[in-house]
Amino acid sequence: MKIPDKDPNHLLESALLGSQRGVNEVKQQDASKPHSAQQSSAPDSVDISEQARTLQQLTQLVSTETNVRMDRVEEIQKAIAAGTYEPDVKETAEKLLRSTLLDNIL
């Protein structure tokens, strides 16, 4: 499994929306907007935020993606069951650290 050089959620959002804005940036902008204290007399309605729409689009995109290499998955499952699976511990640690560092930076 290849871990991308950037946050996968940000990459998906950029690919889907063509935007460089991340989810955290949207959260910060939404938090800085003042909320009106007056209640509207309009009937009940639902207002879906841009962030919720983005999340829904990303969820649909991921659910339709069939990028899983089933042959490789089955091969690893058999090796685990046989007790012969020996992952590269150094490579795994490096990828975990890289991912953690990128998550903290992004």
Backbone hydrogen bonds, N-H to C=O, Kabsch-Sander energy under -0.5 kcal/mol:
donor,donor_aa,acceptor,acceptor_aa,energy
3,I,1,M,-0.5
11,L,7,D,-2.3
12,L,8,P,-2.6
13,E,9,N,-2.4
14,S,10,H,-2.8
15,A,11,L,-2.6
16,L,12,L,-2.7
17,L,13,E,-2.9
18,G,14,S,-2.2
19,S,13,E,-0.6
26,V,22,G,-1.7
27,K,23,V,-2.2
28,Q,24,N,-2.4
29,Q,25,E,-2.3
30,D,26,V,-2.6
31,A,27,K,-2.3
32,S,28,Q,-1.4
33,K,29,Q,-0.7
33,K,30,D,-0.8
48,I,46,V,-0.6
49,S,47,D,-0.5
53,R,49,S,-2.1
54,T,50,E,-2.5
55,L,51,Q,-2.4
56,Q,52,A,-2.3
57,Q,53,R,-2.4
58,L,54,T,-2.7
59,T,55,L,-2.4
60,Q,56,Q,-2.2
61,L,57,Q,-2.3
62,V,58,L,-2.6
63,S,59,T,-2.3
64,T,60,Q,-1.4
65,E,61,L,-0.9
70,M,68,V,-1.4
72,R,69,R,-0.6
73,V,69,R,-2.2
74,E,70,M,-2.7
75,E,71,D,-1.9
76,I,72,R,-2.4
77,Q,73,V,-2.5
78,K,74,E,-2.4
79,A,75,E,-2.0
80,I,76,I,-2.5
81,A,77,Q,-2.5
82,A,78,K,-2.2
83,G,79,A,-0.7
83,G,80,I,-0.9
84,T,79,A,-2.4
85,Y,79,A,-1.1
89,V,87,P,-1.1
92,T,88,D,-2.4
93,A,89,V,-2.5
94,E,90,K,-2.4
95,K,91,E,-2.3
96,L,92,T,-2.3
97,L,93,A,-2.6
98,R,94,E,-2.7
99,S,95,K,-2.5
100,T,96,L,-2.5
101,L,97,L,-2.9
102,L,98,R,-2.6
103,D,99,S,-2.4
104,N,100,T,-2.0
105,I,101,L,-2.0
106,L,102,L,-3.1
